[in-house]
Amino acid sequence: PGATLPGDGPVAAVRGTLAALGGLRNGRWLTATIKVNQQWRGGGYNVIGVDGGYPLNGSLNNQSYDAEIIVHHSDDEGKTWQASKPFKGPFLWAIPTVSHFIESDDGTIALPIFGCVTQEEMRSYSSSNGVIRSHDHGRTWGDFSFVFRTKPKVSGEKQPEPRYSEMDIIELANGHWVAFSRNERIAAGPQGQGVTSVAVSIDQGRTWTQTGGSLVGVSQQKGVALPDGGIALTYRSHSWQQPGVAISYDE
């Protein structure tokens, strides 16, 4: 009773901007909201050629966007909230990739985010993702690390590839972090639409090693650490609706 969410009233008033919600072990509540400075602009994709009979999508027309993240904290169960300074990390725009925070045993709080780094990446929506941390229980945010970074355009390619976007990160009992990211080629063609890429960090997300494991299909995914040491990953296994569950016992 009496709890609110940041914004001008109840949940309905901030629907569409509330991106993440979490409760810390010390009782503090956190929410992440998206502050949109400029709505999406730009038209659809251009077909820039054909490869093996597949049409290749090109850059978006004059694509641009500007958004940043504000984390709010409450120490009275949501009755009042204090806001951090807006942040983007290294991105021209940034939004959270998941709806939850990560709290490590040493008190570090992390939020997975993604966005476009350069104007060239902005034009083709070739986004990257990473994680940003707080070392004071969510009051201030910084200490950013990339998890998956799109590659610069190389000879023979029309634009930077691939696009990393939705990403979940789970912390295992041994302290390792495992990241699962949507990874799609914008041009597509015979190389396919995309996969779910996997990476592991043993230093709270500061450095990452890709495992080489992947799941076919571009998807929004959610990872769960199982009590027996395994990982369950829900993902869109095929088509736009069908969910699947993958299990791993070796990170």
N, C-alpha and C positions, 0 to 999 in steps of 0.2 A: 504493500500500500504506500502511495506517495511517490513511488519511483517514476522517473522520467528518462527520456533519452535526449541527447543533445539535439537542439533544434527548437522550433516554436510550438511545442506541444507534444502530444502522444506520438506513437509510432507512425501513424498515418501521415503526420506532418513532415516527417523526415524520410519517408519511404523513397528509395531510389538513391539516397545519399549515405545511408548507414551501411557500412561495408563489413565491419567486424565487431564482435562482442566477446568479451572474456572476463573471467574472474581470477584474480591472483590468489596465491596461497595466504597472503597477509590480509585478505578481505577486500582489497581494492578492486573496483570494477574499471574496465577499459572499454572504450568504443573507438572505432576508427570511422571517420566520415570523409567523404570525398567533396572537396571544394572545387567546383567547376568554374574556371575563369573564362573559358571559351568552349562552347559546344562544338561537337564534331562538325567539320566542314569538309566538303569535297564530294565528288561524284563517285560513280562505280568504277570497276576495273576496266582497263583497256585490254583487249586481246592483242598481244605483241608478237605473235607468231605461232607456229605449230611445230611440235617435236614428236616424231613417231606417231603422228596422227592425233596427238592430244593438243588442244588449244592451251597456250600459255598466257596466264593473266599478267598484266603489267602493273605499273604503279597506279595508285589512285589519283584522281584528278584533284590537284591542289589540296591534298589531305592535310588537315591541321586540327589540333586539339590542345587544350591546356587545362590540366587538373592537378591538384595536389592533395595531400592527405593530412588530416588533423586528427590526432589521438586525444581523446578526452578521458580524464580519470575522475572517479568518484570514490570518496572514502565514507559515504553515508548511504550506501546501497541505492544509489541512483537518484537521490533527492536533489543534490547539487553536483555540478560538473565544472572542472577546470580544463582548459584547452591548452595543448602544446602549440608551439609555432608550426605553421604549415611546412611540410617538407616534401621534396620530390626525389631526393638522392641525386644521382647523376642524370636523371631523365628530364626530357622536355615536358612530359606529363607522366603522372604516376597514379596507379590505383592498386589496392590490395588484390592479391591473386586468390585469397581464401577468406573465410569469414571468422577465423580464429587467430589467436596469438599463440606464441610458443614461450613457455616459461621454463628456464633451465634451473638446475639445482643451485647454481651460484647466484641466482637472482636476475640473470640477464633475460630480458624480454625481447622477442623478435617478431617481426611482421614480414611475411613474404609479399613482395610488390613487383609490378612490371610496368614497362613503358618503353618509349622510343628515345634513343640517345642522341641521334644526329638528325638533321633536317632530311637527309637522304633516306634514312630509315623511316622518318615520319611520313614521307610521301608514299612509301609502299607499305606502311604499317608493318615494318620488320622490327618487331619488338623483342626485347630481352627481359630477363627477370633476375631478381636477386632478393636479398634479405637485408633489412635495416633493423638496428638494435637500439634498445634503451638500457642504460645501466643504473637508472634511478627509478625503477618501478613505473616507467611509462610517462614520466614528466617531460623528458627531453629525448630526442631521437637523432641518431647519426650512425657512424660506424657501419657503413654500407659495404656489402660484398656482392659481386655478381655470382649467380649460380649457373645460368645458361646465357651465353652472349651470342647474338646473331653475328655472322661473319661479314666483313666488308665485301662489297661487290668485287668480284674477280673477273679476269678476262673471260669473255664468253657468256657472262651472266648479265641479265638485264637490271638486276637490283640486288640489294643485300638479302641473303637467305641464311637460315630459315626464320620463321616467326615463332618465338617462344611466348606463351601467354599464360593460360591458367596453370598454376603450379601449387601442389600441396607439399608441405614438409612435415615429417613426423620425427619425433625424437624417441629413440629406442632406449631400453633399460640400461644399455652399456654406454649411453651418452652420445652415440653416433646419430647424426641426422641423415635422413634419406629424403631426397627430393624427387618428385614425379612431375614432369612438365609436359604440357601440350607442345608439340613440335611439328610445325607444318611448313611445307614449302609453298610459297605464295604462287610461284609459276606452275607448280605441280608437274603436269606432263607425265612422261613414263616413269619418273622417279617416285610417283605416288603422292598422295595428299599429305601423309604425315604419320607420325608415331608418337608414343609416349616415351620420353627419354628419362633415364634414371641416373642420379648422381648421389654420392655419399660424402659426408663431411665428418671428420673426427675432431674438429676444433670449433664447434658451435657455428658452423656456416661461414667461417672466414676463408677457407679454401675447399675446393670441391674436386672430386675425381669421378668422371663418368664411368659407370660400371660396364657399359657396353650392352646392358640389357635394354630391351624395348618391347613395347606392345603395339601391334598394328592397330591403327585407328586413332584419329584425332578426337580427343575427349576432354570433358571436364571430369576430374578425378578427385577422389578423397581417400586418404590413407589412414589406416587404423593399426596401431601397435597391439598385437595380440598378447595375451598373458603368458603364452608358452614360448615367446621370443620371436614369433613369426610376424609377418606383415600381411595385412589384407588390403587390397587396393580395389576400390570400385571404380569402374570406368565405362565409357560408352564403347561397347565391344564391336558393334556394327550398326549401321544406319544411324538415324538421328535420335532414336528412342531407346534401343535395346541396351540395358545395363549388363555388365559382366563383373565378375569378381576374380581377381588373380591373387595367388598366395605365394609368398617367398619366405624361405628360411635362411637365405644367405645374403641379405641386404640387397 
